C-alpha cells in the first residue's frame, strides 16, 4: 500500500484513530503476501512516529487496565 508510517502528514489520522477508539494494526518488515511489494516504508524504525503519537494514550490505558497485555514481536530480516 506504500503507506509511510513515519510521514508527519499522517499524525492527524493517528489522532482520529485514538479519538474514535479504533484499533490500528500495523506491520513492519518485508511484504511476502503479494508477488511484488514496495518494502521501504515498512522498516521498523518508521513506526517510531506512530508509537510516539499514541504513547501517552497507551500509558493512560495501562494505568486503568492493569491486566492489559500486548504482544510485540520481531521476526528479523
Backbone as JSON Lines, residues from 0, in Angstrom:
{"i":0,"aa":"X","n":[0.81,-1.2,0.0],"ca":[0.0,0.0,0.0],"c":[0.86,1.26,0.0]}
{"i":1,"aa":"X","n":[2.14,1.1,0.25],"ca":[3.08,2.23,0.23],"c":[2.71,3.33,1.22]}
{"i":2,"aa":"X","n":[2.27,2.96,2.4],"ca":[1.99,3.93,3.45],"c":[3.23,4.05,4.32]}
{"i":3,"aa":"X","n":[3.74,5.26,4.44],"ca":[4.94,5.51,5.23],"c":[4.52,5.95,6.63]}
{"i":4,"aa":"X","n":[4.68,5.07,7.61],"ca":[4.24,5.35,8.98],"c":[5.0,6.49,9.64]}
{"i":5,"aa":"X","n":[6.12,6.9,9.06],"ca":[6.91,7.99,9.64],"c":[6.58,9.34,9.01]}
{"i":6,"aa":"X","n":[5.67,9.39,8.08],"ca":[5.28,10.63,7.41],"c":[4.46,11.48,8.38]}
{"i":7,"aa":"X","n":[4.93,12.67,8.7],"ca":[4.22,13.52,9.67],"c":[2.83,13.92,9.2]}
{"i":8,"aa":"X","n":[2.56,13.81,7.92],"ca":[1.23,14.14,7.4],"c":[0.16,13.18,7.91]}
{"i":9,"aa":"X","n":[0.57,12.05,8.47],"ca":[-0.39,11.04,8.91],"c":[-0.76,11.19,10.4]}
{"i":10,"aa":"X","n":[-0.14,12.16,11.1],"ca":[-0.41,12.34,12.53],"c":[-1.89,12.59,12.79]}
{"i":11,"aa":"X","n":[-2.55,13.4,11.98],"ca":[-3.98,13.66,12.19],"c":[-4.79,12.37,12.08]}
{"i":12,"aa":"X","n":[-4.38,11.48,11.18],"ca":[-5.05,10.19,11.06],"c":[-4.88,9.39,12.35]}
{"i":13,"aa":"X","n":[-3.66,9.35,12.9],"ca":[-3.42,8.63,14.15],"c":[-4.29,9.21,15.27]}
{"i":14,"aa":"X","n":[-4.38,10.53,15.34],"ca":[-5.19,11.18,16.38],"c":[-6.67,10.82,16.22]}
{"i":15,"aa":"X","n":[-7.15,10.74,14.99],"ca":[-8.55,10.39,14.75],"c":[-8.82,8.94,15.16]}
{"i":16,"aa":"X","n":[-7.86,8.06,14.89],"ca":[-7.99,6.66,15.31],"c":[-8.16,6.6,16.82]}
{"i":17,"aa":"X","n":[-7.34,7.36,17.54],"ca":[-7.43,7.4,19.01],"c":[-8.77,7.99,19.44]}
{"i":18,"aa":"X","n":[-9.16,9.11,18.85],"ca":[-10.42,9.78,19.2],"c":[-11.62,8.85,19.03]}
{"i":19,"aa":"X","n":[-11.62,8.06,17.99],"ca":[-12.73,7.15,17.72],"c":[-12.63,5.83,18.48]}
{"i":20,"aa":"X","n":[-11.52,5.65,19.18],"ca":[-11.34,4.41,19.94],"c":[-11.13,3.19,19.06]}
{"i":21,"aa":"X","n":[-10.58,3.41,17.89],"ca":[-10.36,2.31,16.95],"c":[-9.02,1.63,17.22]}
{"i":22,"aa":"X","n":[-8.89,0.45,16.73],"ca":[-7.62,-0.27,16.79],"c":[-6.88,-0.05,15.47]}
{"i":23,"aa":"X","n":[-5.58,-0.02,15.56],"ca":[-4.76,0.12,14.37],"c":[-3.77,-1.03,14.34]}
{"i":24,"aa":"X","n":[-3.87,-1.83,13.33],"ca":[-2.95,-2.95,13.15],"c":[-1.91,-2.53,12.13]}
{"i":25,"aa":"X","n":[-0.66,-2.67,12.49],"ca":[0.4,-2.28,11.56],"c":[1.42,-3.4,11.45]}
{"i":26,"aa":"X","n":[2.25,-3.29,10.48],"ca":[3.19,-4.35,10.17],"c":[4.5,-3.7,9.73]}
{"i":27,"aa":"X","n":[5.59,-4.27,10.16],"ca":[6.89,-3.78,9.71],"c":[7.69,-4.96,9.19]}
{"i":28,"aa":"X","n":[8.41,-4.73,8.16],"ca":[9.21,-5.8,7.58],"c":[8.84,-6.04,6.14]}
{"i":29,"aa":"X","n":[9.45,-7.02,5.57],"ca":[9.22,-7.3,4.16],"c":[7.83,-7.89,3.93]}
{"i":30,"aa":"X","n":[7.21,-7.45,2.87],"ca":[5.89,-7.95,2.48],"c":[6.07,-9.17,1.6]}
{"i":31,"aa":"X","n":[5.46,-10.28,2.02],"ca":[5.59,-11.51,1.24],"c":[4.23,-12.06,0.81]}
{"i":32,"aa":"X","n":[3.17,-11.27,1.01],"ca":[1.83,-11.73,0.65],"c":[1.5,-11.47,-0.81]}
{"i":33,"aa":"X","n":[2.27,-10.62,-1.44],"ca":[1.99,-10.23,-2.82],"c":[3.19,-10.57,-3.71]}
{"i":34,"aa":"X","n":[2.94,-10.68,-4.99],"ca":[4.02,-11.03,-5.92],"c":[5.05,-9.91,-6.04]}
{"i":35,"aa":"X","n":[4.64,-8.68,-5.82],"ca":[5.59,-7.57,-5.79],"c":[5.13,-6.59,-4.71]}
{"i":36,"aa":"X","n":[6.1,-5.94,-4.08],"ca":[5.77,-5.02,-2.99],"c":[6.82,-3.93,-2.91]}
{"i":37,"aa":"X","n":[6.42,-2.81,-2.36],"ca":[7.31,-1.68,-2.12],"c":[7.65,-1.73,-0.63]}
{"i":38,"aa":"X","n":[8.77,-2.33,-0.26],"ca":[9.07,-2.62,1.14],"c":[9.71,-1.47,1.92]}
{"i":39,"aa":"X","n":[10.24,-0.47,1.28],"ca":[10.96,0.57,2.0],"c":[10.14,1.21,3.13]}
{"i":40,"aa":"X","n":[8.85,1.53,2.93],"ca":[8.09,2.16,4.02],"c":[7.79,1.23,5.2]}
{"i":41,"aa":"X","n":[8.16,-0.02,5.14],"ca":[7.8,-0.95,6.21],"c":[8.92,-1.19,7.2]}
{"i":42,"aa":"X","n":[10.0,-0.44,7.12],"ca":[11.09,-0.62,8.06],"c":[10.58,-0.31,9.47]}
{"i":43,"aa":"X","n":[11.0,-1.11,10.45],"ca":[10.53,-0.96,11.83],"c":[10.79,0.43,12.39]}
{"i":44,"aa":"X","n":[11.89,1.05,12.02],"ca":[12.22,2.38,12.53],"c":[11.16,3.41,12.14]}
{"i":45,"aa":"X","n":[10.44,3.15,11.07],"ca":[9.43,4.1,10.61],"c":[8.19,4.08,11.49]}
{"i":46,"aa":"X","n":[8.09,3.14,12.41],"ca":[6.94,3.09,13.32],"c":[7.13,4.0,14.53]}
{"i":47,"aa":"X","n":[8.3,4.62,14.67],"ca":[8.57,5.47,15.83],"c":[7.57,6.61,15.92]}
{"i":48,"aa":"X","n":[7.24,7.26,14.82],"ca":[6.27,8.36,14.85],"c":[4.91,7.87,15.33]}
{"i":49,"aa":"X","n":[4.48,6.74,14.84],"ca":[3.21,6.17,15.27],"c":[3.22,5.93,16.77]}
{"i":50,"aa":"X","n":[4.26,5.29,17.27],"ca":[4.33,4.98,18.7],"c":[4.4,6.24,19.54]}
{"i":51,"aa":"X","n":[5.15,7.23,19.08],"ca":[5.24,8.49,19.81],"c":[3.89,9.2,19.84]}
{"i":52,"aa":"X","n":[3.12,9.08,18.77],"ca":[1.83,9.76,18.68],"c":[0.81,9.21,19.67]}
{"i":53,"aa":"X","n":[0.93,7.95,20.03],"ca":[-0.07,7.33,20.9],"c":[0.51,6.9,22.25]}
{"i":54,"aa":"X","n":[1.77,7.23,22.52],"ca":[2.43,6.75,23.74],"c":[1.68,7.17,25.0]}
{"i":55,"aa":"X","n":[1.31,8.44,25.12],"ca":[0.61,8.91,26.32],"c":[-0.72,8.2,26.49]}
{"i":56,"aa":"X","n":[-1.43,7.98,25.41],"ca":[-2.69,7.24,25.48],"c":[-2.44,5.83,26.0]}
{"i":57,"aa":"X","n":[-1.39,5.19,25.51],"ca":[-1.08,3.84,25.98],"c":[-0.75,3.82,27.46]}
{"i":58,"aa":"X","n":[-0.04,4.83,27.94],"ca":[0.27,4.91,29.36],"c":[-1.0,5.07,30.19]}
{"i":59,"aa":"X","n":[-1.91,5.93,29.74],"ca":[-3.18,6.13,30.45],"c":[-4.0,4.85,30.48]}
{"i":60,"aa":"X","n":[-4.07,4.16,29.36],"ca":[-4.83,2.91,29.29],"c":[-4.2,1.87,30.21]}
{"i":61,"aa":"X","n":[-2.88,1.78,30.2],"ca":[-2.23,0.75,31.01],"c":[-2.45,0.98,32.5]}
{"i":62,"aa":"X","n":[-2.61,2.23,32.92],"ca":[-2.89,2.51,34.32],"c":[-4.31,2.1,34.7]}
{"i":63,"aa":"X","n":[-5.23,2.16,33.75],"ca":[-6.62,1.79,34.01],"c":[-6.86,0.29,33.85]}
{"i":64,"aa":"X","n":[-6.12,-0.33,32.99],"ca":[-6.29,-1.75,32.7],"c":[-5.02,-2.5,33.09]}
{"i":65,"aa":"X","n":[-4.87,-2.75,34.36],"ca":[-3.61,-3.33,34.84],"c":[-3.35,-4.73,34.28]}
{"i":66,"aa":"X","n":[-4.37,-5.4,33.8],"ca":[-4.19,-6.74,33.24],"c":[-4.04,-6.73,31.72]}
{"i":67,"aa":"X","n":[-3.96,-5.54,31.14],"ca":[-3.79,-5.43,29.7],"c":[-2.45,-6.01,29.27]}
{"i":68,"aa":"X","n":[-2.47,-6.84,28.27],"ca":[-1.24,-7.43,27.75],"c":[-1.1,-7.08,26.28]}
{"i":69,"aa":"X","n":[0.1,-6.84,25.87],"ca":[0.38,-6.55,24.47],"c":[1.48,-7.48,23.99]}
{"i":70,"aa":"X","n":[1.41,-7.81,22.75],"ca":[2.45,-8.67,22.17],"c":[3.13,-7.9,21.05]}
{"i":71,"aa":"X","n":[4.41,-7.72,21.2],"ca":[5.21,-7.09,20.17],"c":[6.23,-8.13,19.75]}
{"i":72,"aa":"X","n":[6.23,-8.45,18.49],"ca":[7.18,-9.47,18.03],"c":[8.03,-8.92,16.91]}
{"i":73,"aa":"X","n":[9.21,-9.43,16.83],"ca":[10.14,-9.04,15.77],"c":[10.71,-10.31,15.19]}
{"i":74,"aa":"X","n":[10.5,-10.49,13.92],"ca":[10.94,-11.71,13.26],"c":[12.29,-11.56,12.6]}
{"i":75,"aa":"X","n":[12.82,-10.35,12.59],"ca":[14.12,-10.12,11.96],"c":[14.02,-10.06,10.45]}
{"i":76,"aa":"X","n":[15.13,-9.87,9.84],"ca":[15.19,-9.78,8.38],"c":[15.97,-10.94,7.82]}
